[in-house]
């Protein structure tokens, strides 16, 4: 149990035994409150409902006031969680729920770290697209036409000062000609079993309109429950900031009523890093973006505090780092 304690102080109410209900979705505490008159029970329920309690009234058909204990009004109360005293105090309970879910979306192939990332080794080369290939094929995807048109337009942009010229061989700006010009993609790539290249295959796919790929991303959702009078989990510090994986695990791994479960902690720690293209690495960071918090109020006056952390390669030009 965690929380603050409030005095009850309602005269004439007799509290019944505590029952604790266990199940795979959590624990609930149930007890009864009895009184000869209905008003103290109404006042008591109006107090505890704001702390997440639900209740059932019985005996209302016997009149507002009872003459004997046999006609007492009964309020059956249920609280989420466990507590052990009801006659003098009730507890403001705090809860934390953690979910690791995914966002399903599509993105351009030129943001695919397997294709352009500088630290994504694979059997087709590392990366599949060098600087020359990425610029030419992205121009083809944007403007259409032919590969020859894309090469001509890219070289014109070198003269206009709109593009950095490629260099021959490997390196962040590799793949171009010895004279610092763009050329057909794949000329510096290893051949496949049929005499072609991976960049050449991507060029064919772009000509067919295949310019996107499925890009699911992990989302860690933290939901806290408290009452409207509480300041539990009310901080907005580091909103819209990028957390490194270790910074995230530090924030969610301690300090809560219920910290991130070990199962999710272990899974998050195993997610492999991804890297931007070499020419773009200074402007991207792999990490978890902390989204703005939402606070809807539930029917029982409990506040549901939702915060999400989304894993991706985030632009450090657009978001601050933790």
GULUMTI-721109 format. One record per residue (C-alpha): residue number from 1; residue in three letters; x, y, z; chain. Coordinates in Angstrom, 2 decimals, m for minus. Each point is the difference from the previous one (the first is absolute). Layout:
<node NUM; "ala"; <X; Y; Z>; "A">
...
//
This chain:
<node 1; "unk"; <0.00; 0.00; 0.00>; "A">
<node 2; "unk"; <1.18; 3.53; m0.71>; "A">
<node 3; "unk"; <m1.60; 3.39; 0.40>; "A">
<node 4; "unk"; <m1.17; 2.57; 2.52>; "A">
<node 5; "unk"; <m2.50; m0.62; 2.78>; "A">
<node 6; "unk"; <m3.20; 1.97; 0.53>; "A">
<node 7; "unk"; <m2.22; 0.09; 3.07>; "A">
<node 8; "unk"; <m3.56; m1.30; m0.40>; "A">
<node 9; "unk"; <m1.76; 1.14; 3.15>; "A">
<node 10; "unk"; <m3.59; m0.94; m0.91>; "A">
<node 11; "unk"; <m1.94; m0.77; 3.17>; "A">
<node 12; "unk"; <m2.42; m2.90; 0.09>; "A">
<node 13; "unk"; <1.60; m2.10; m2.77>; "A">
<node 14; "unk"; <0.96; m3.56; 0.82>; "A">
<node 15; "unk"; <2.63; m1.52; m2.29>; "A">
<node 16; "unk"; <m0.09; m3.65; m0.91>; "A">
<node 17; "unk"; <2.75; m2.54; m0.62>; "A">
<node 18; "unk"; <2.54; 0.44; m2.77>; "A">
<node 19; "unk"; <0.08; m2.36; m2.97>; "A">
<node 20; "unk"; <2.95; 0.00; m2.38>; "A">
<node 21; "unk"; <m0.78; m1.31; m3.49>; "A">
<node 22; "unk"; <2.95; m1.29; m2.02>; "A">
<node 23; "unk"; <0.07; m0.64; m3.74>; "A">
<node 24; "unk"; <2.24; 0.10; m3.07>; "A">
<node 25; "unk"; <m0.89; 3.65; m0.65>; "A">
<node 26; "unk"; <0.68; 1.32; 3.48>; "A">
<node 27; "unk"; <m1.28; 0.19; 3.55>; "A">
<node 28; "unk"; <m3.18; 1.58; 1.39>; "A">
<node 29; "unk"; <m0.92; 0.70; 3.63>; "A">
<node 30; "unk"; <m3.67; m0.28; 0.96>; "A">
<node 31; "unk"; <m1.76; 0.91; 3.26>; "A">
<node 32; "unk"; <m3.35; 1.27; 1.27>; "A">
<node 33; "unk"; <m1.13; 3.13; 1.82>; "A">
<node 34; "unk"; <m3.32; m0.09; 1.93>; "A">
<node 35; "unk"; <m2.04; 2.74; 1.61>; "A">
<node 36; "unk"; <m3.56; 0.48; 1.33>; "A">
<node 37; "unk"; <m0.41; 3.11; m2.19>; "A">
<node 38; "unk"; <0.86; 0.52; m3.62>; "A">
<node 39; "unk"; <1.65; 3.45; 0.11>; "A">
<node 40; "unk"; <3.28; m1.01; 1.72>; "A">
<node 41; "unk"; <0.44; m2.73; m2.61>; "A">
<node 42; "unk"; <m0.62; 2.46; m2.82>; "A">
<node 43; "unk"; <2.51; 2.43; 1.50>; "A">
<node 44; "unk"; <2.53; m2.81; 0.41>; "A">
<node 45; "unk"; <m0.43; m1.22; m3.57>; "A">
<node 46; "unk"; <0.31; 3.54; m1.37>; "A">
<node 47; "unk"; <3.39; 0.13; 1.73>; "A">
<node 48; "unk"; <1.42; m3.35; m1.06>; "A">
<node 49; "unk"; <m1.21; m0.04; m3.61>; "A">
<node 50; "unk"; <2.63; 2.59; m0.90>; "A">
<node 51; "unk"; <2.67; m2.49; 1.07>; "A">
<node 52; "unk"; <m1.11; m2.68; m2.45>; "A">
<node 53; "unk"; <m2.62; m1.81; 2.07>; "A">
<node 54; "unk"; <m3.21; m1.46; m1.37>; "A">
<node 55; "unk"; <m2.98; m1.04; 2.10>; "A">
<node 56; "unk"; <m3.42; m1.60; 0.24>; "A">
<node 57; "unk"; <m2.78; 1.30; 2.33>; "A">
<node 58; "unk"; <m2.41; m2.48; 1.58>; "A">
<node 59; "unk"; <m3.02; 0.52; 2.22>; "A">
<node 60; "unk"; <m1.20; 3.23; m1.53>; "A">
<node 61; "unk"; <m3.49; m1.45; m0.35>; "A">
<node 62; "unk"; <m0.32; m0.07; 3.80>; "A">
<node 63; "unk"; <m0.21; 3.78; 0.33>; "A">
<node 64; "unk"; <2.51; 2.76; 0.68>; "A">
<node 65; "unk"; <0.32; m0.77; 3.72>; "A">
<node 66; "unk"; <0.00; m3.43; 1.62>; "A">
<node 67; "unk"; <m1.39; m0.82; 3.40>; "A">
<node 68; "unk"; <2.07; m3.12; 0.65>; "A">
<node 69; "unk"; <3.30; m1.48; m1.16>; "A">
<node 70; "unk"; <m1.94; m2.48; m2.09>; "A">
<node 71; "unk"; <m1.04; 2.89; m2.25>; "A">
<node 72; "unk"; <3.47; 1.56; m0.32>; "A">
<node 73; "unk"; <1.07; 1.39; m3.33>; "A">
<node 74; "unk"; <3.01; m1.74; m1.50>; "A">
<node 75; "unk"; <2.63; 1.35; m2.38>; "A">
<node 76; "unk"; <2.25; m2.61; m1.59>; "A">
<node 77; "unk"; <3.27; 1.64; m1.07>; "A">
<node 78; "unk"; <2.79; m1.16; m2.31>; "A">
<node 79; "unk"; <3.43; 1.57; m0.32>; "A">
<node 80; "unk"; <2.72; m0.91; m2.49>; "A">
<node 81; "unk"; <3.03; m1.38; 1.82>; "A">
<node 82; "unk"; <0.44; m1.09; 3.62>; "A">
<node 83; "unk"; <m0.27; 1.87; 3.28>; "A">
<node 84; "unk"; <m0.51; m1.23; 3.54>; "A">
<node 85; "unk"; <m1.89; 2.65; 2.01>; "A">
<node 86; "unk"; <m3.38; 1.57; m0.69>; "A">
<node 87; "unk"; <m1.47; 1.22; 3.28>; "A">
<node 88; "unk"; <2.13; 3.14; 0.34>; "A">
<node 89; "unk"; <1.91; 0.50; m3.25>; "A">
<node 90; "unk"; <m0.19; m0.58; m3.71>; "A">
<node 91; "unk"; <2.95; 0.01; m2.33>; "A">
<node 92; "unk"; <0.53; 2.04; m3.15>; "A">
<node 93; "unk"; <1.35; m2.77; m2.17>; "A">
<node 94; "unk"; <2.49; 0.52; m2.82>; "A">
<node 95; "unk"; <0.44; m2.48; m2.83>; "A">
<node 96; "unk"; <2.33; m0.37; m2.96>; "A">
<node 97; "unk"; <m0.69; m2.07; m3.08>; "A">
<node 98; "unk"; <2.67; m0.66; m2.64>; "A">
<node 99; "unk"; <m0.61; m1.17; m3.57>; "A">
<node 100; "unk"; <2.46; m0.61; m2.84>; "A">
<node 101; "unk"; <m1.97; 0.37; m3.23>; "A">
<node 102; "unk"; <0.75; 0.84; m3.63>; "A">
<node 103; "unk"; <m0.96; 2.73; m2.43>; "A">
<node 104; "unk"; <m0.64; m1.38; m3.48>; "A">
<node 105; "unk"; <0.96; 2.41; m2.77>; "A">
<node 106; "unk"; <1.85; 0.34; m3.30>; "A">
<node 107; "unk"; <3.05; 2.09; m0.80>; "A">
<node 108; "unk"; <2.19; 0.77; m2.99>; "A">
<node 109; "unk"; <2.65; m2.59; m0.86>; "A">
<node 110; "unk"; <2.58; 2.79; 0.30>; "A">
<node 111; "unk"; <m0.64; 0.03; 3.74>; "A">
<node 112; "unk"; <0.53; m3.76; 0.27>; "A">
<node 113; "unk"; <3.14; m0.54; 2.08>; "A">
<node 114; "unk"; <0.46; m3.44; m1.61>; "A">
<node 115; "unk"; <0.38; 1.74; m3.37>; "A">
<node 116; "unk"; <1.76; 3.27; 0.86>; "A">
<node 117; "unk"; <1.17; m0.42; 3.62>; "A">
<node 118; "unk"; <3.75; 0.13; 0.48>; "A">
<node 119; "unk"; <0.02; m2.70; 2.70>; "A">
<node 120; "unk"; <m2.40; m2.55; m1.47>; "A">
<node 121; "unk"; <2.22; m2.78; m1.41>; "A">
<node 122; "unk"; <m1.69; m2.43; m2.35>; "A">
<node 123; "unk"; <0.94; m2.40; m2.77>; "A">
<node 124; "unk"; <m0.53; 2.62; m2.73>; "A">
<node 125; "unk"; <2.45; 2.56; 1.34>; "A">
<node 126; "unk"; <0.10; 2.61; 2.75>; "A">
<node 127; "unk"; <m2.00; 2.03; m0.76>; "A">
<node 128; "unk"; <m1.87; m1.24; m3.07>; "A">
<node 129; "unk"; <m0.20; 3.56; m1.34>; "A">
<node 130; "unk"; <3.05; 2.26; 0.12>; "A">
<node 131; "unk"; <m0.28; 3.77; m0.29>; "A">
<node 132; "unk"; <m0.05; 0.01; m3.81>; "A">
<node 133; "unk"; <m2.66; m2.72; m0.19>; "A">
<node 134; "unk"; <m2.22; 1.54; 2.69>; "A">
<node 135; "unk"; <0.00; 3.47; m1.57>; "A">
<node 136; "unk"; <m0.68; m1.23; m3.53>; "A">
<node 137; "unk"; <m2.73; m2.47; 0.98>; "A">
<node 138; "unk"; <m1.71; 2.43; 2.37>; "A">
<node 139; "unk"; <m0.06; 2.56; m2.83>; "A">
<node 140; "unk"; <m1.54; m2.66; m2.26>; "A">
<node 141; "unk"; <m2.63; m0.78; 2.64>; "A">
<node 142; "unk"; <m0.83; 3.68; 0.48>; "A">
<node 143; "unk"; <m0.06; 1.21; m3.60>; "A">
<node 144; "unk"; <m0.71; m3.13; m2.04>; "A">
<node 145; "unk"; <1.37; m0.31; m3.52>; "A">
<node 146; "unk"; <3.03; m2.21; m0.64>; "A">
<node 147; "unk"; <3.22; m0.71; 1.88>; "A">
<node 148; "unk"; <1.88; 1.96; m2.67>; "A">
<node 149; "unk"; <m2.24; 3.02; 0.69>; "A">
<node 150; "unk"; <0.66; m0.30; 3.73>; "A">
<node 151; "unk"; <3.78; m0.11; m0.55>; "A">
<node 152; "unk"; <m0.11; 3.07; m2.25>; "A">
<node 153; "unk"; <m2.09; 1.96; 2.53>; "A">
<node 154; "unk"; <2.26; m0.96; 2.92>; "A">
<node 155; "unk"; <3.14; 1.10; m1.86>; "A">
<node 156; "unk"; <m1.70; 3.28; m0.88>; "A">
<node 157; "unk"; <m0.63; 0.54; 3.71>; "A">
<node 158; "unk"; <3.73; m0.39; 0.70>; "A">
<node 159; "unk"; <0.68; 2.95; m2.32>; "A">
<node 160; "unk"; <m2.81; 1.99; 1.62>; "A">
<node 161; "unk"; <1.40; m0.69; 3.45>; "A">
<node 162; "unk"; <m3.04; m1.96; 1.16>; "A">
<node 163; "unk"; <1.71; m3.39; 0.41>; "A">
<node 164; "unk"; <3.34; m1.16; 1.36>; "A">
<node 165; "unk"; <1.97; m1.73; m2.76>; "A">
<node 166; "unk"; <0.68; m3.71; 0.43>; "A">
<node 167; "unk"; <3.51; m1.43; 0.06>; "A">
<node 168; "unk"; <1.35; m3.18; m1.53>; "A">
<node 169; "unk"; <0.26; m3.11; 2.17>; "A">
<node 170; "unk"; <m1.34; m0.52; 3.50>; "A">
<node 171; "unk"; <m0.64; 2.48; 2.80>; "A">
<node 172; "unk"; <m2.87; 2.21; 1.13>; "A">
<node 173; "unk"; <m0.24; 1.64; m3.44>; "A">
<node 174; "unk"; <1.20; m2.96; m2.05>; "A">
<node 175; "unk"; <m1.33; m1.63; m3.16>; "A">
<node 176; "unk"; <0.56; 2.80; m2.51>; "A">
<node 177; "unk"; <2.38; 0.39; m2.92>; "A">
<node 178; "unk"; <3.63; 1.05; 0.28>; "A">
<node 179; "unk"; <m1.07; 3.39; m1.30>; "A">
<node 180; "unk"; <m2.46; 0.57; 2.84>; "A">
<node 181; "unk"; <m3.18; m0.73; m1.96>; "A">
<node 182; "unk"; <m3.02; m2.16; 0.73>; "A">
<node 183; "unk"; <m0.30; m3.22; m1.97>; "A">
<node 184; "unk"; <m2.33; m2.98; m0.40>; "A">
<node 185; "unk"; <m0.74; m1.75; 3.33>; "A">
<node 186; "unk"; <1.70; m3.30; 0.74>; "A">
<node 187; "unk"; <3.18; 0.43; m2.05>; "A">
<node 188; "unk"; <2.10; m0.41; 3.15>; "A">
<node 189; "unk"; <m2.17; m2.75; 1.55>; "A">
<node 190; "unk"; <0.66; m3.76; 0.00>; "A">
<node 191; "unk"; <m1.86; m2.01; m2.63>; "A">
<node 192; "unk"; <m2.74; m2.42; 0.99>; "A">
<node 193; "unk"; <m0.35; m3.53; m1.42>; "A">
<node 194; "unk"; <m1.60; 1.32; m3.18>; "A">
<node 195; "unk"; <2.46; 2.75; m0.82>; "A">
<node 196; "unk"; <m2.04; 2.81; 1.51>; "A">
<node 197; "unk"; <0.34; 2.12; 3.15>; "A">
<node 198; "unk"; <m2.18; 0.87; 2.97>; "A">
<node 199; "unk"; <m0.09; 3.75; m0.88>; "A">
<node 200; "unk"; <m0.99; m0.95; m3.53>; "A">
<node 201; "unk"; <m2.84; m2.12; 1.33>; "A">
<node 202; "unk"; <m1.19; 2.87; 2.21>; "A">
<node 203; "unk"; <0.05; 2.24; m3.07>; "A">
<node 204; "unk"; <m2.31; m2.41; m1.81>; "A">
<node 205; "unk"; <m2.34; m0.07; 3.00>; "A">
<node 206; "unk"; <m0.10; 3.81; 0.15>; "A">
<node 207; "unk"; <m0.93; 0.10; m3.69>; "A">
<node 208; "unk"; <m2.92; m2.28; 0.95>; "A">
<node 209; "unk"; <m1.05; 2.39; 2.77>; "A">
<node 210; "unk"; <1.30; m2.09; 2.90>; "A">
<node 211; "unk"; <1.51; 2.78; 2.11>; "A">
<node 212; "unk"; <m1.20; m0.91; 3.53>; "A">
<node 213; "unk"; <0.44; m2.78; 2.51>; "A">
<node 214; "unk"; <m1.85; m1.10; 3.12>; "A">
<node 215; "unk"; <1.55; 1.59; 3.05>; "A">
<node 216; "unk"; <m1.51; m1.04; 3.34>; "A">
<node 217; "unk"; <1.42; 1.75; 3.04>; "A">
<node 218; "unk"; <m0.02; m0.81; 3.70>; "A">
<node 219; "unk"; <m2.06; 2.12; 2.37>; "A">
<node 220; "unk"; <0.31; m0.20; 3.78>; "A">
<node 221; "unk"; <m3.27; 1.20; 1.57>; "A">
<node 222; "unk"; <m0.05; 0.93; 3.68>; "A">
<node 223; "unk"; <m3.42; 0.48; 1.59>; "A">
<node 224; "unk"; <m0.31; 1.25; 3.57>; "A">
<node 225; "unk"; <m3.24; 0.16; 1.99>; "A">
<node 226; "unk"; <m0.58; 2.45; 2.83>; "A">
<node 227; "unk"; <m2.68; 2.39; 1.25>; "A">
<node 228; "unk"; <m0.37; 3.60; m1.12>; "A">
<node 229; "unk"; <1.42; 1.33; 3.28>; "A">
<node 230; "unk"; <3.27; m1.87; m0.41>; "A">
<node 231; "unk"; <3.19; 1.29; m1.65>; "A">
<node 232; "unk"; <1.21; m3.53; m0.75>; "A">
<node 233; "unk"; <1.70; m0.17; m3.43>; "A">
<node 234; "unk"; <m0.76; 3.65; m0.73>; "A">
<node 235; "unk"; <3.46; 0.99; m1.26>; "A">
<node 236; "unk"; <0.35; 1.11; m3.63>; "A">
<node 237; "unk"; <3.80; 0.01; 0.13>; "A">
<node 238; "unk"; <1.78; m1.11; m3.23>; "A">
<node 239; "unk"; <m3.19; m0.08; m2.07>; "A">
<node 240; "unk"; <0.85; m0.17; m3.72>; "A">
<node 241; "unk"; <3.58; m1.00; 0.79>; "A">
<node 242; "unk"; <1.92; m2.99; m1.38>; "A">
<node 243; "unk"; <1.09; m2.55; 2.60>; "A">
<node 244; "unk"; <2.81; m2.44; m0.62>; "A">
<node 245; "unk"; <m1.05; m3.59; 0.86>; "A">
<node 246; "unk"; <1.98; 0.15; 3.25>; "A">
<node 247; "unk"; <m1.58; 3.34; 0.97>; "A">
<node 248; "unk"; <m3.45; m1.43; m0.61>; "A">
<node 249; "unk"; <0.65; m3.10; 2.10>; "A">
<node 250; "unk"; <1.30; 2.19; 2.82>; "A">
<node 251; "unk"; <m3.16; 2.15; m0.04>; "A">
<node 252; "unk"; <m2.51; m2.84; m0.10>; "A">
<node 253; "unk"; <1.92; m2.53; 2.08>; "A">
<node 254; "unk"; <m0.31; 1.67; 3.41>; "A">
<node 255; "unk"; <m1.93; 2.61; 1.96>; "A">
<node 256; "unk"; <m3.53; m1.16; m0.90>; "A">
<node 257; "unk"; <m2.56; m1.81; 2.10>; "A">
<node 258; "unk"; <0.36; m2.83; m2.52>; "A">
<node 259; "unk"; <3.19; 0.26; m2.04>; "A">
<node 260; "unk"; <0.45; m1.34; m3.52>; "A">
<node 261; "unk"; <m0.34; m3.81; 0.28>; "A">
<node 262; "unk"; <3.25; m1.97; m0.43>; "A">
<node 263; "unk"; <m1.41; m1.73; m3.09>; "A">
<node 264; "unk"; <m0.43; 3.30; m1.87>; "A">
<node 265; "unk"; <3.25; 1.39; 1.41>; "A">
<node 266; "unk"; <1.87; m2.98; m1.44>; "A">
<node 267; "unk"; <m1.74; 0.22; m3.38>; "A">
<node 268; "unk"; <0.67; 3.73; m0.43>; "A">
<node 269; "unk"; <3.66; m0.49; 0.90>; "A">
<node 270; "unk"; <0.34; m2.56; m2.83>; "A">
<node 271; "unk"; <m1.35; 2.18; m2.83>; "A">
<node 272; "unk"; <2.93; 0.56; m2.42>; "A">
<node 273; "unk"; <1.20; 3.48; m0.87>; "A">
<node 274; "unk"; <m0.64; 1.52; m3.41>; "A">
<node 275; "unk"; <2.10; 2.62; m1.75>; "A">
<node 276; "unk"; <m0.60; 2.69; m2.59>; "A">
<node 277; "unk"; <1.97; 0.29; m3.24>; "A">
<node 278; "unk"; <3.60; 1.11; 0.54>; "A">
<node 279; "unk"; <m0.62; 3.45; m1.47>; "A">
<node 280; "unk"; <m2.96; 0.53; 2.37>; "A">
<node 281; "unk"; <1.28; m1.54; 3.25>; "A">
<node 282; "unk"; <0.72; 3.32; 1.75>; "A">
<node 283; "unk"; <m3.67; 0.93; m0.27>; "A">
<node 284; "unk"; <m1.74; m3.18; 1.20>; "A">
<node 285; "unk"; <m0.13; m1.93; 3.25>; "A">
<node 286; "unk"; <m1.40; m3.46; 0.63>; "A">
<node 287; "unk"; <m2.20; 0.21; 3.05>; "A">
<node 288; "unk"; <m3.41; 0.41; 1.64>; "A">
<node 289; "unk"; <m1.91; 3.25; m0.53>; "A">
<node 290; "unk"; <m2.07; 0.87; 3.07>; "A">
<node 291; "unk"; <m3.42; 1.20; m1.18>; "A">
<node 292; "unk"; <m2.24; 2.53; 1.72>; "A">
<node 293; "unk"; <m2.11; m1.39; 2.85>; "A">
<node 294; "unk"; <m3.78; m0.44; m0.25>; "A">
<node 295; "unk"; <m2.22; 0.03; 3.10>; "A">
<node 296; "unk"; <m3.59; m1.12; m0.61>; "A">
<node 297; "unk"; <m2.23; m0.38; 3.06>; "A">
<node 298; "unk"; <m1.82; m3.31; 0.44>; "A">
<node 299; "unk"; <m3.60; m0.48; 1.06>; "A">
<node 300; "unk"; <1.03; m0.56; 3.63>; "A">
<node 301; "unk"; <1.97; 3.29; 0.08>; "A">
<node 302; "unk"; <3.32; m1.79; m0.23>; "A">
<node 303; "unk"; <2.55; 1.72; m2.26>; "A">
<node 304; "unk"; <1.60; m2.17; m2.67>; "A">
<node 305; "unk"; <3.45; 1.41; m0.77>; "A">
<node 306; "unk"; <1.34; m1.28; m3.36>; "A">
<node 307; "unk"; <3.56; 0.53; m1.18>; "A">
<node 308; "unk"; <1.53; m1.68; m3.05>; "A">
<node 309; "unk"; <3.64; m0.46; m1.00>; "A">
<node 310; "unk"; <0.49; m0.75; m3.72>; "A">
<node 311; "unk"; <3.17; m1.70; m1.30>; "A">
<node 312; "unk"; <1.48; 1.23; m3.30>; "A">
<node 313; "unk"; <2.82; 1.90; m1.65>; "A">
<node 314; "unk"; <m0.93; 3.54; 1.05>; "A">
<node 315; "unk"; <1.29; 3.24; m1.49>; "A">
<node 316; "unk"; <2.12; 1.95; 2.49>; "A">
<node 317; "unk"; <m0.79; 3.12; m2.04>; "A">
<node 318; "unk"; <m3.67; m0.33; 0.95>; "A">
<node 319; "unk"; <0.15; m1.50; 3.50>; "A">
<node 320; "unk"; <2.20; 0.63; 3.00>; "A">
<node 321; "unk"; <1.99; m2.84; 1.53>; "A">
<node 322; "unk"; <m0.56; m1.14; 3.56>; "A">
//
